[in-house]
Structure formats: C-alpha cells, structure tokens
Amino acid sequence: MKRLAFFAALSAAALFSLSQMGCQRGADTNRPNSAAAAPNTNSVKETVDTAAIEKELMRIENDWPRVLKEKDAEAVRRVEADDAVIIYPDGSLGSKAADVKDMETGALSADSWEISDLKVTVLDNDAAVASGRNIIKGGKAKTPDGKTVDISGEYRWIDTFARRNGQWKLVASIGTPVQKPAGATTAPAAVKASPAVSKPAASAERPKP
C-alpha cells in the first residue's frame, strides 16, 4: 500500500509538473515578452520646431512675386529640387529646367501677382505641405511660337517640400484655375485658353524657384 501510495504521489506530482509546464508555454506563446513589450525609455522623441518651419516656407512662398518681377532664375534653381514633379493648371507636366528657362527668358509677367490663403502644414522635421491662392492681374505668358496668352485670374495650388541636406526643396507642386473667383462673373482667361496652349502659358499658375 505504501508503494502504491508512493507511486500515486509521484504520478500526481508529474501530472502537476506537466500541467504547469503547459500553462507556462501557453503564456509564452500568447503574451508578448514583458521585456520586449516595455517601451524604450532611453529613446528620445523628435522635437519639431513647427513655428520655424512654417516661417521659412511662408517666406519662400511669399517671395514668388518678387522672383517673377526680377526674373530671379537663381531662386528657382535654389528652391526647386532637380527631380521636382510639377503639374501645371492645364494638366501638363513641368520640370525645374522648364521653370528656370521661363524665368530666364521672361516668359511670364504680371501687373499684379498676389498670394493669399497661405497655409503651411508641417508633417515632421523634413516634410511639409503649403497651399494657397494666387490672384493674377495683367498676367501674360509667351508661347514658343511668339504668341502672348492672357493668364489673369485666380489659381489654387499645393506645394510639397522636403528638407534635403539642411535645405528646403520644392519636390512636388500642382495648381488649378478657380472656375468662379469671388465676385467674378466669368472664368479666368487662362481657363478659356485652348488646351493646346504651350507650357509657358500652362505654367502660369506661378513661377517656381
């Protein structure tokens, strides 16, 4: 009887041990390791100086009328990224090289080029989006065949900026004509132009540095 009781006790102990091991395995496979799940207290959260970024990009955007007036092609070279993707108001694709050429040749001009509704949305330390509206009066664009197109009107646009090597670069831009500007009864002249209008007229959304 004592042997039987002894073996029974051993069996019960073995079963208890196995059941405990099974429970432990279940806990390991269904619950993340506490050490791995614990947040890294040594990591430092990135500090984003939103105000400084907004100020710099607003300065860049508000400088376009001056760039246009002074035909400052160097500003275009400095701010636009070499691989910038630009979509003009007529849907055609532009480039940094095209914008530089337009600025150098004086293909774009205007009696008044006003920027309004300017807003900068900072995504992080190296990316931001700017949007706004251009109000162009007495705007002219010269086409390669020597014709002059009236580009007066209102345009809304969105610019995407990325910080590269410490400098903010325009990497993407798209503009579209406002079909019915506030207080206007007709659409902007640029909207009524033929779809075949060449790039300088199409790029009238605004000069890009």
Secondary structure, DSSP 8 states (H G I E B T S, - for coil): -HHHHHHHHHHHHHHHHHHHHHHHHHHHHHS--HHHHS--TT-------HHHHHHHHHHHHHTHHHHHHHT-HHHHHHHEEEEEEEE-TTS-EE-HHHHHHHHHHT-EE-SEEEEEEEEEEEEETTEEEEEEEEEEES-EEE-TTS-EEE--EEEEEEEEEEEETTEEEEEEEEEEE-SS-TT-SS--HHHHS-TT--HHHHGGG----
